[in-house]
């Protein structure tokens, strides 16, 4: 069951990208997944999202139960959640997304240097996929 959840978490973050555009897409690596022993039916999932220079994620929502805390590890990330103004977060800064939020902008704020963030989800264990791109 645990490996299935991890696979679903990774699949939820994967976005099919044509080979020529791969350098402009974010890369997502799962770093932690575990059921929370003191919160029945909840899990914590952590991923590192790396953005090459100029890269961005498509606008998206997360699983309905997901509370997310994002911490910028390197570089600078431009983010806009719901109708809040877009803001640039630098290494050492963080932001959160409440359940049901719409992540309108998530991108590297630089076209010259890479950037990365750690995203930590607290989510209902059965709530998948974790990320749902907006329809085109």
N, C-alpha and C positions, 0 to 999 in steps of 0.2 A: 504494500500500500504506500509506504514512504517513498519508494523509488518511482511509483506511478505519479505521486504528487509532484515530485521533483521534475520528472519529465514534462508534466503538464505545465509547471511553472516556466520551464525553459521554452517550451513550445509557445506559451502565451506571449513571450517577449520577442520571439523570432518574427522577423518581417522579411518576406521574400524580396530580394533586391537583385536587379540585373547585375551581372559581373562588372560592367563598366562603371556602375554607381556604387559599388561596394565600399570604396574609400570614403564616401559621403554618408554612410549609414552608421548608426550606433552599434556597438557590440555589447552583448549582455552575457555576463558570466555569473552563474549561481554560486554563491559562497556559503550559504547556510540555509537549512530547512529543518524545522523540528516542531512537533506538536507541543503546545504549551501545557505542562502538567497541572497548572493551577487555574486553567481556563478551558474547561471541557469543550471540545469541538473547535478550538482555535489553534492556529499555527502561526509561527513566525517564519518568514522567508526573507532572505537578504540576497541582493544581487548587486554586482558592480556594473555600472553602465559606463562605457568608454566612448567618447565622441572624438573622432579625428577632427582636424581643423575644418571648420565650416559645416560639420555634420549636424543633423537634427533627427528627432523622432517625429513620426506623424502624430497629429492630434489624436487623443485617445481618452478613454475612460478606463478605470480599473474595476475589478470585481466589486459588486455592490457592498460587500462587507469590509472591504480593504481600507484600513487606516495606514497611511504611508508616511514615513519620515525619510527625507533625502538629505544626505550630508555630502557636500562637495569635497572630494579628496584632492583634486588637482585642477588647475586652470580656472575657468569661469563658465558658469552655466546660466543661460537666460531661460526663465520659466514664467509661465502664466497659468494660474489655476483659476478656473471659473471666470468670473468677471473682474477679478482683481487686476491691477495694472501689472504688466510684465516687469520683471525685476531681474537684475544680474546678481548671482550669488558667486562668491569667490571661495577658494580653498579655505576650509575651516568654518564656513557658514552653512546653514541648513534651512529647510522649509518642510512643511507638511501638506498632505492632501487628505481631507476628510473623506469618509465613505461617500461614494456617489459623485465625487468631484469630476470636473471635466478638465483635463490637462491640455490646454490649447497650444501652448508653446513649451518645448523642451529641446534646447539646442546648445551647441557650443557657441559661446559669445565671441570666440576668436576664429579668424580664418587662417591663423598662423600657428597656433599651438594647440595640442590636444587637451582634453578635459575629461574628468571622470567624477562619478558620484556613487555613493553607496545608498541604495534604496532598501529600506527595511519595511516589510509588510506585516501587519497583524491582520489576519484574515480568517474567515470561517474555513476550516480544513477542506470542506467539500465545494467551496466556491471557486469554480474555474470557468473560463480561463481568467488569469490574473490581469491581462491587458487586452482591451478591445479597441482596435483602431477605428476612428470615425469612418463612416461610409464615404466613398469618394464621389 
